[in-house]
Amino acid sequence: MNEDIKFILETTKEGMEHAITHLEKEFIKIRAGRANPSMLSSVMVDYYGSQTPLAQVSNINTPDARTISVQPWEKNLLGEIETAIMNANLGFNPMNNGEMIIINVPPLTEERRVQLVKQAKAEAEDAKVGVRNARQDAKKEIRDLDISEDLQKNAEVDVQDLTDSYTKKIDAFLATKEAEIMKV
């Protein structure tokens, strides 16, 4: 096989892998009823004038399946952290006991589960768009190569096979996440 084609296929595979990795990160943010420290990954705290991720100014734990505890390294940050969690609009009601912030993760309602499934489907569709964009770029690069028509067609088939396999992976991730969300 032509070195240029191998390079294009590797680059395409990398792009598609990136779409899958991004999807996994987005799925972690979609909660499925259990408390998880990553639920607070998007929370930014005003730390001496700069926006800092919550995990860099505190210790985040899950003592049980329905509770998240946030213990700041500096006690004077309790108010800032509490405000940041409320402003992040995650649907949590933090409680400040003077030592740490405790968040009770409410059980999901059926309506909320359906919303989360829709969100997961939207994220999966975004990942598929990323895979299709990688395919489109690869096909364009293959057409720009100075190779025979047979080699070009074979390379395009290889790119399509990659696309199909990554689309199936995305569908499998989505099915797993959907089952996890809908499980009561």
C-alpha positions in Angstrom: 0.0 0.0 0.0 1.1 3.5 -0.8 2.8 5.4 2.1 0.6 8.4 1.5 -2.5 6.3 1.8 -1.2 4.7 5.0 -0.6 8.1 6.5 -4.0 9.4 5.5 -5.7 6.3 7.0 -3.7 6.7 10.3 -4.6 10.4 10.5 -8.2 9.6 9.8 -8.2 6.9 12.5 -6.7 9.4 15.0 -9.4 11.9 14.2 -12.1 9.3 14.7 -10.5 8.1 18.0 -10.5 11.7 19.1 -14.3 11.9 18.5 -14.8 8.7 20.6 -12.6 10.1 23.4 -14.5 13.3 23.5 -17.8 11.4 23.6 -16.6 9.4 26.6 -15.7 12.6 28.4 -19.1 14.1 27.6 -20.9 11.0 28.8 -19.1 11.1 32.1 -20.7 14.5 32.7 -24.2 13.1 32.1 -25.2 11.7 35.5 -27.1 8.4 35.8 -28.4 8.7 39.4 -25.1 7.8 41.2 -23.0 10.5 42.8 -19.7 11.0 41.0 -16.9 13.6 41.6 -16.8 14.2 37.8 -20.3 15.7 38.0 -18.6 18.8 39.4 -15.8 18.9 36.7 -17.4 21.9 35.0 -17.6 24.0 38.2 -15.2 27.0 38.2 -14.4 28.8 41.5 -13.2 32.4 41.8 -9.8 31.8 43.5 -8.0 35.1 44.2 -9.4 36.7 41.1 -9.0 33.9 38.6 -11.4 31.2 37.6 -10.0 27.8 38.8 -11.5 24.3 38.4 -13.1 23.1 41.7 -10.9 20.0 41.8 -7.8 22.3 42.0 -8.9 24.1 45.2 -10.6 21.3 47.1 -10.9 17.5 47.7 -14.0 16.0 46.1 -15.3 12.7 47.5 -18.4 10.5 47.3 -19.0 9.0 50.8 -22.0 7.1 49.4 -24.0 6.7 46.2 -26.2 9.7 46.8 -23.7 12.2 48.4 -20.8 14.3 47.2 -18.6 16.1 49.7 -16.4 19.0 48.8 -13.6 19.9 51.3 -11.7 23.1 50.3 -8.1 23.3 51.2 -8.7 26.8 52.5 -11.8 27.3 54.7 -12.4 30.9 53.4 -13.3 29.4 50.0 -16.5 27.7 51.4 -18.8 30.5 50.3 -17.2 30.9 46.9 -17.4 27.1 46.2 -21.1 27.0 47.3 -21.9 30.0 45.0 -20.0 28.4 42.1 -21.9 25.1 42.4 -25.2 26.9 42.4 -24.2 29.1 39.5 -23.1 26.0 37.5 -26.8 25.2 37.2 -26.3 21.5 37.7 -29.5 21.1 39.7 -27.7 20.6 43.0 -28.4 22.3 46.3 -25.1 22.5 48.3 -25.2 22.6 52.1 -22.3 24.3 54.0 -21.6 22.9 57.4 -18.6 25.2 58.2 -16.1 22.4 57.4 -17.1 21.2 54.0 -19.9 21.4 51.4 -22.2 18.4 51.2 -24.4 17.8 48.1 -27.2 15.3 48.2 -27.7 14.0 44.6 -31.5 13.7 44.1 -32.8 10.6 42.5 -33.7 11.1 38.8 -37.3 11.6 37.8 -38.6 9.8 34.7 -38.9 13.2 32.9 -35.2 14.0 33.8 -34.1 10.6 32.6 -35.7 11.3 29.2 -34.0 14.7 29.0 -30.6 13.0 29.8 -31.1 10.4 27.2 -31.9 13.2 24.6 -28.7 14.9 25.8 -26.7 11.7 25.4 -28.1 11.2 21.9 -27.1 14.7 20.9 -23.6 14.1 22.1 -23.4 10.8 20.2 -24.6 12.6 17.1 -21.9 15.2 17.5 -19.4 12.4 17.7 -20.7 10.9 14.5 -20.4 14.2 12.8 -16.8 14.3 13.9 -16.2 10.8 12.4 -17.9 11.8 9.2 -15.8 15.0 9.0 -12.7 12.9 9.4 -14.0 10.6 6.6 -14.7 13.6 4.3 -11.2 15.1 4.9 -9.6 11.7 4.2 -11.5 11.3 0.9 -10.5 14.7 -0.2 -6.8 14.0 0.6 -7.0 10.7 -1.3 -8.5 12.4 -4.3 -5.7 14.9 -4.3 -3.0 12.1 -4.4 -1.4 11.3 -7.7 -2.3 7.6 -7.7 -4.2 5.1 -9.9 -8.0 5.0 -9.8 -8.0 1.5 -8.4 -5.8 2.5 -5.5 -7.9 5.5 -4.9 -11.2 3.5 -4.8 -9.6 0.9 -2.5 -8.4 3.6 -0.1 -11.9 5.2 -0.1 -13.3 1.8 0.8 -10.8 1.5 3.7 -11.9 4.9 4.9 -15.6 3.9 4.7 -14.8 0.7 6.7 -13.1 2.8 9.4 -16.1 5.2 9.4 -18.6 2.3 9.8 -16.6 0.7 12.7 -16.4 3.9 14.6 -20.1 4.7 14.0 -20.9 1.2 15.5 -18.7 2.0 18.5 -20.6 5.3 19.1 -23.9 3.5 18.8 -22.7 0.9 21.3 -21.6 3.6 23.8 -24.9 5.3 23.4 -26.9 2.1 24.0 -24.9 1.5 27.2 -25.3 5.0 28.5 -29.0 5.0 27.6 -29.5 1.8 29.6 -27.5 3.2 32.5 -29.6 6.4 32.6 -33.0 4.6 32.3 -32.2 2.0 35.0 -34.1 2.9 38.1 
